[in-house]
Amino acid sequence: MSALGHRLSVVLLTYNCAHRVAPILERLLELQLPIIAVDNGSRDGTADVLAGYGGIDVVRLPENVGAAGRNAGAERAHTPYVLFCDDDGWYDPAGLSKICDLFDEHPELGLLNARILVGDEQYLDPISAEMADSPLADEPALPGKPLLSFMAGAAAVRVSAYKEVGGYDERFFIGGEEETLALKLAKAGWRMRYVPDFVVHHQPSLANAGGLRAYGMRNTLVNAWLHRPWRSALRWTVFTLADTPKNRDFAKGVWLTLRALPWIVRERAPMSAELDAEQIILDRRRFAQRRPVFSRRGWQPEDPASWESASTG
């Protein structure tokens, strides 16, 4: 184990990836950090593959609990900071010492998002480009760019902040599950930043993507009604329903959202007007990027300069 292993651990979440996880494990083991692998009830022997590698603490969950499986890993970690990793990516060793230093130097930092390089071509993930061009109001004393959300498999967290807000909510399962955790962190005063010197390599696997679209739609709608003032929640709901393709996933997403109504009513706790104003800026960017439904010819996205004024609209 490297000297950094007393400050930083890896929490790897796996599911039915026995046939492809070996290269990921080899890359992660090269980091010489404590590795906690949480297997989400795989049925293909993934947990046995993990157990065959020395130096990996394997947590076998009896069923697939989605993103909340990461909570079990965070509980097992003995370091103040954790790297969350999916079973189709690994972190570059360069920059890991720096993120630990940033957490040490800035106690208000709860989460840092890495720059994502995709595939063998190592092209920049468009989400990273969006984060680098964040329109949110900056705090110059903090590193990187301000965020109000993140990518689950490309994030380092302060374990105390993660536990303070309860980690991932099992009810969200997976599919945009970062959104509600991010807003819980923001509501609690924790800062999230995009740091491009911190790099994750992503080899996308689409094995389970097809069944998650309905959950993604449900999650963003439930998140809006749990955390946003009613006007903002309604505006986001109309946008989401209009922008989502009308198919079986759409119908299932609506049904799952309706089933969540008692949960929303019971736990709704809108964020402050100040925080919602920041979220509205990001909403405006999403609205501007959506092409008109009935008139697509000659369409151009809105000038990004207008996003910053959204909080006054």
C-alpha positions as CSV (number, residue, x, y, z in Angstrom):
1,M,0.0,0.0,0.0
2,S,1.2,3.5,-0.8
3,A,1.5,6.3,1.7
4,L,-1.7,7.7,0.1
5,G,-3.6,4.6,1.3
6,H,-4.0,6.2,4.8
7,R,-6.0,9.1,3.2
8,L,-7.8,7.6,0.3
9,S,-9.7,4.3,-0.5
10,V,-11.4,3.0,-3.6
11,V,-15.1,1.8,-3.4
12,L,-15.8,-0.2,-6.5
13,L,-19.4,-1.1,-7.4
14,T,-20.0,-4.2,-9.6
15,Y,-22.9,-6.0,-11.2
16,N,-22.7,-9.0,-13.5
17,C,-19.3,-8.1,-15.0
18,A,-17.3,-11.3,-14.4
19,H,-16.3,-11.5,-18.0
20,R,-14.8,-8.0,-18.2
21,V,-13.8,-6.8,-14.8
22,A,-10.3,-8.2,-14.7
23,P,-8.6,-5.3,-16.6
24,I,-10.4,-2.8,-14.3
25,L,-9.2,-4.6,-11.2
26,E,-5.6,-4.7,-12.5
27,R,-5.7,-0.9,-13.1
28,L,-7.1,-0.2,-9.7
29,L,-4.6,-2.4,-7.9
30,E,-1.8,-0.4,-9.5
31,L,-3.0,2.6,-7.4
32,Q,-1.9,0.8,-4.2
33,L,-4.9,2.0,-2.3
34,P,-7.3,0.1,-0.1
35,I,-10.0,-1.4,-2.4
36,I,-13.5,-2.2,-1.2
37,A,-15.5,-4.0,-3.9
38,V,-19.3,-4.1,-3.3
39,D,-21.0,-6.6,-5.5
40,N,-24.6,-5.8,-6.1
41,G,-26.1,-9.4,-6.0
42,S,-24.4,-10.5,-9.3
43,R,-25.6,-13.8,-10.7
44,D,-22.6,-14.5,-13.0
45,G,-19.9,-15.1,-10.4
46,T,-18.5,-11.6,-10.3
47,A,-18.1,-11.8,-6.5
48,D,-15.9,-14.9,-6.9
49,V,-13.7,-13.2,-9.5
50,L,-13.3,-10.3,-7.0
51,A,-12.4,-12.6,-4.2
52,G,-9.7,-14.2,-6.3
53,Y,-7.6,-11.1,-6.2
54,G,-5.6,-10.5,-3.0
55,G,-5.9,-7.2,-1.3
56,I,-9.5,-6.6,-2.2
57,D,-12.2,-6.4,0.5
58,V,-15.3,-7.9,-1.1
59,V,-18.7,-7.1,0.2
60,R,-21.4,-9.5,-1.2
61,L,-24.8,-7.9,-1.2
62,P,-27.7,-10.4,-1.4
63,E,-29.6,-8.4,-4.0
64,N,-29.1,-5.5,-6.4
65,V,-29.7,-2.3,-4.4
66,G,-28.4,0.0,-7.2
67,A,-26.3,3.0,-6.3
68,A,-27.0,2.6,-2.6
69,G,-24.5,-0.3,-2.7
70,R,-21.8,2.3,-2.4
71,N,-23.0,3.0,1.1
72,A,-21.8,-0.4,2.2
73,G,-18.4,0.5,0.8
74,A,-18.2,3.9,2.5
75,E,-19.1,2.2,5.8
76,R,-16.1,-0.2,5.4
77,A,-13.6,2.6,4.5
78,H,-11.1,3.6,7.1
79,T,-9.8,6.7,5.2
80,P,-11.3,10.2,5.3
81,Y,-11.7,10.3,1.5
82,V,-13.1,7.7,-1.0
83,L,-13.0,7.3,-4.7
84,F,-16.2,5.9,-6.1
85,C,-15.6,3.7,-9.1
86,D,-17.9,1.8,-11.4
87,D,-17.0,-1.6,-12.9
88,D,-16.2,0.0,-16.3
89,G,-13.6,2.6,-15.3
90,W,-10.4,3.4,-13.3
91,Y,-8.6,6.4,-12.0
92,D,-5.3,7.8,-13.2
93,P,-2.8,7.8,-10.3
94,A,-1.6,11.3,-11.2
95,G,-3.7,13.8,-9.3
96,L,-4.9,11.6,-6.5
97,S,-2.5,13.1,-4.0
98,K,-3.6,16.6,-5.1
99,I,-7.3,15.9,-4.4
100,C,-6.5,14.7,-0.9
101,D,-4.6,17.9,-0.4
102,L,-7.5,19.9,-1.7
103,F,-9.9,18.2,0.7
104,D,-7.4,18.9,3.6
105,E,-7.0,22.5,2.6
106,H,-10.7,23.3,2.1
107,P,-12.9,21.7,4.8
108,E,-16.0,22.9,3.0
109,L,-15.4,20.6,0.0
110,G,-17.6,17.6,0.1
111,L,-17.1,16.2,-3.4
112,L,-14.7,16.5,-6.3
113,N,-15.6,15.3,-9.8
114,A,-12.9,14.0,-12.1
115,R,-12.3,14.8,-15.8
116,I,-13.7,11.8,-17.7
117,L,-11.8,10.3,-20.7
118,V,-13.8,7.8,-22.7
119,G,-12.8,4.7,-24.5
120,D,-9.5,3.7,-26.1
121,E,-9.5,7.1,-28.0
122,Q,-9.6,8.9,-24.6
123,Y,-11.9,11.6,-25.8
124,L,-13.3,14.1,-23.4
125,D,-16.8,13.1,-22.1
126,P,-19.2,15.9,-23.1
127,I,-20.4,16.0,-19.5
128,S,-16.8,17.0,-18.5
129,A,-16.9,19.8,-21.1
130,E,-20.2,21.1,-19.5
131,M,-18.7,21.0,-16.1
132,A,-15.6,22.9,-17.2
133,D,-17.9,25.6,-18.6
134,S,-20.0,25.8,-15.5
135,P,-22.2,28.9,-15.5
136,L,-22.6,28.9,-11.7
137,A,-21.3,31.7,-9.5
138,D,-17.8,30.9,-8.6
139,E,-16.0,31.0,-5.3
140,P,-12.4,32.0,-6.3
141,A,-10.9,30.6,-3.1
142,L,-12.0,27.1,-4.1
143,P,-10.3,25.0,-6.7
144,G,-11.9,24.0,-10.0
145,K,-15.4,24.8,-11.2
146,P,-18.6,24.9,-9.1
147,L,-21.1,22.1,-9.5
148,L,-24.6,21.2,-8.3
149,S,-24.3,17.6,-9.5
150,F,-21.7,15.0,-10.4
151,M,-21.0,11.7,-12.1
152,A,-21.3,8.8,-9.7
153,G,-18.4,6.8,-11.1
154,A,-16.1,9.8,-11.4
155,A,-16.2,11.3,-7.9
156,A,-14.1,11.5,-4.8
157,V,-16.0,12.3,-1.6
158,R,-15.3,13.4,1.9
159,V,-16.7,10.4,3.8
160,S,-18.0,12.5,6.7
161,A,-20.0,14.7,4.3
162,Y,-21.3,11.6,2.5
163,K,-22.5,10.0,5.7
164,E,-23.9,13.2,7.1
165,V,-26.5,13.4,4.3
166,G,-27.2,9.7,4.4
167,G,-25.3,8.7,1.2
168,Y,-27.4,7.3,-1.7
169,D,-31.1,6.7,-1.1
170,E,-31.9,3.1,-2.0
171,R,-35.3,4.1,-3.3
172,F,-33.7,5.8,-6.3
173,F,-32.0,2.6,-7.3
174,I,-30.0,3.8,-10.3
175,G,-30.3,6.2,-13.2
176,G,-29.5,9.8,-12.4
177,E,-29.2,8.8,-8.8
178,E,-26.5,11.4,-8.2
179,E,-29.0,14.3,-8.4
180,T,-30.7,13.9,-5.1
181,L,-27.4,13.2,-3.3
182,A,-25.9,16.3,-4.8
183,L,-28.7,18.5,-3.7
184,K,-28.6,17.0,-0.2
185,L,-24.9,17.9,-0.1
186,A,-25.6,21.4,-1.4
187,K,-28.5,22.0,1.0
188,A,-26.2,21.0,3.9
189,G,-23.6,23.6,2.8
190,W,-21.1,21.2,1.2
191,R,-19.3,22.4,-1.9
192,M,-18.8,20.3,-5.1
193,R,-16.2,21.1,-7.7
194,Y,-14.9,19.9,-11.0
195,V,-11.1,19.4,-11.0
196,P,-9.6,18.6,-14.4
197,D,-6.3,17.4,-13.0
198,F,-8.2,14.5,-11.4
199,V,-8.8,12.0,-14.2
200,V,-11.0,8.9,-14.6
201,H,-10.8,6.6,-17.6
202,H,-14.2,5.2,-18.7
203,Q,-14.7,2.1,-20.9
204,P,-18.5,2.4,-21.3
205,S,-20.6,-0.8,-20.9
206,L,-24.2,-0.6,-22.0
207,A,-25.1,-4.0,-20.7
208,N,-27.7,-2.7,-18.2
209,A,-28.5,0.7,-19.7
210,G,-31.7,-0.2,-21.5
211,G,-33.6,-1.0,-18.4
212,L,-32.7,2.2,-16.6
213,R,-34.4,5.0,-18.6
214,A,-37.7,4.8,-16.8
215,Y,-35.9,5.0,-13.4
216,G,-33.9,8.0,-14.7
217,M,-37.1,9.8,-15.6
218,R,-38.7,8.9,-12.3
219,N,-35.7,10.0,-10.3
220,T,-35.3,13.5,-11.8
221,L,-39.1,14.2,-11.3
222,V,-39.1,12.9,-7.7
223,N,-35.9,14.8,-7.0
224,A,-37.5,18.0,-8.3
225,W,-40.5,17.7,-6.0
226,L,-38.5,16.6,-3.0
227,H,-36.0,19.5,-3.2
228,R,-37.2,22.4,-5.4
229,P,-39.8,25.1,-4.7
230,W,-43.1,24.3,-6.4
231,R,-42.7,26.7,-9.4
232,S,-39.3,25.3,-10.2
233,A,-40.5,21.7,-9.7
234,L,-43.4,22.3,-12.0
235,R,-41.3,23.9,-14.7
236,W,-38.8,21.0,-14.6
237,T,-41.7,18.5,-14.7
238,V,-43.2,20.0,-17.8
239,F,-39.7,20.1,-19.5
240,T,-38.9,16.5,-18.6
241,L,-42.3,15.2,-19.8
242,A,-42.1,17.1,-23.0
243,D,-38.4,16.2,-23.7
244,T,-38.7,12.4,-23.0
245,P,-39.5,10.1,-26.0
246,K,-43.0,8.7,-25.7
247,N,-42.5,5.0,-25.4
248,R,-42.8,2.2,-22.9
249,D,-40.0,3.7,-20.8
250,F,-42.0,7.0,-20.6
251,A,-45.1,5.2,-19.5
252,K,-43.2,3.3,-16.9
253,G,-41.4,6.4,-15.7
254,V,-44.8,8.2,-15.2
255,W,-46.2,5.2,-13.3
256,L,-43.1,5.0,-11.0
257,T,-43.4,8.7,-10.3
258,L,-47.0,8.5,-9.4
259,R,-46.2,5.6,-7.0
260,A,-43.7,7.9,-5.3
261,L,-46.2,10.6,-4.5
262,P,-46.7,9.5,-0.8
263,W,-42.9,9.6,-0.4
264,I,-42.7,13.1,-1.9
265,V,-45.5,14.4,0.3
266,R,-44.0,12.9,3.4
267,E,-40.4,14.1,2.8
268,R,-40.7,17.2,0.7
269,A,-38.2,19.9,1.9
270,P,-37.6,22.6,-0.6
271,M,-34.2,24.2,-0.9
272,S,-33.5,27.9,-0.2
273,A,-34.4,30.5,-2.8
274,E,-30.7,31.2,-3.2
275,L,-29.8,27.6,-4.0
276,D,-32.8,27.3,-6.3
277,A,-31.6,30.4,-8.2
278,E,-28.4,28.6,-8.9
279,Q,-30.3,25.5,-10.0
280,I,-32.4,27.6,-12.4
281,I,-29.2,28.7,-14.2
282,L,-28.5,25.0,-14.9
283,D,-32.2,24.5,-15.9
284,R,-31.9,27.3,-18.5
285,R,-28.9,25.6,-20.0
286,R,-30.8,22.4,-20.4
287,F,-33.8,24.2,-21.8
288,A,-31.6,26.0,-24.4
289,Q,-30.1,22.7,-25.5
290,R,-33.4,21.1,-26.3
291,R,-34.5,21.4,-29.9
292,P,-38.0,22.6,-30.6
293,V,-40.4,19.7,-31.1
294,F,-42.4,21.1,-34.1
295,S,-39.8,23.4,-35.8
296,R,-36.3,22.0,-35.9
297,R,-34.9,23.6,-39.1
298,G,-32.6,26.5,-38.5
299,W,-32.6,26.0,-34.7
300,Q,-29.6,27.3,-32.8
301,P,-28.9,26.9,-29.1
302,E,-29.3,29.9,-26.9
303,D,-26.3,32.1,-26.1
304,P,-24.6,30.7,-23.0
305,A,-24.1,34.2,-21.7
306,S,-27.9,34.3,-21.0
307,W,-27.7,31.4,-18.6
308,E,-26.0,33.5,-15.9
309,S,-29.0,35.9,-15.8
310,A,-31.5,33.2,-15.2
311,S,-31.6,33.6,-11.5
312,T,-33.4,37.0,-12.0
313,G,-36.0,35.5,-14.3
